[in-house]
Amino acid sequence: MKGKDRWNDLFELAMYVLAGGCFVYFLVKGNGAKVFQAVLIVAVLQLIRLLVKWTKTTMFTTLRFCVLLFIFVTMFLANEFGYYGVIPYLDKMEHLFSGVILCFIGLMIYSKATRQPEGTEPPSSQVAVWLCLFFSIAMAGVWEIFEFATDHLFGLNSQNGSLLDTMTDIICGTCGAIITTGYLALKARKRALPLVDVR
């Protein structure tokens, strides 16, 4: 394990163990939907690892922790353990937090796409800020398209059959994106450095 990423490795390992426990428990209980959810959690964790390896991208420690925490909250607490009915507005908090994560993913993409040889002029931090903002907002819309498609194809109820729910989710994701890009812009201005160095 890498020193600074050791806790993330342990966190991810704990989620595999918990998913395995949920799989066995709900299999015994005969709850097929929860069993599928446990399998889906493992699949998502593995997919992230494959994407990182395939794109040869290094996910910095804070971003990896945020992604793992997001998976834990959305897939374990909300879906597997049914906390949507326990924590008010949990869905909206998830969309707000997703706006933050997607900004940092946009930053990571920008950093990889504009990697410069050592000693050359760094890319524009202003472009990075705008890309992070637009990427995050666009992905909020893409997610709602995905929910709409799965609701109509598989008879699910992710959007509660409501335009209000859809638009509120997009607004929450956009607010998270605006707050994060404001923070990134402020940090870049104080340092007078490109945002690709943000950790």
Buried (B, 14 or more C-beta within 10 A) or exposed (E): EEEEBEEBEEBBEEBEEBBEEBBEEBEEEEEEEBBEBBEBBBEBBEEBEEEEEEEEBEBBBEBBBBBBBBBBBBBBBBBBEEBBEEEEEBBBBBBBBBBBBBBBBBBBBBBEEBEEEEEEEEBBBEEBBBBBBEBBBBBBBEBBEEBEEBBEEEEEEBBEEEEEBBEBBBBBBBBBBBBBBEEBBEBBEEEEEBBBEBE
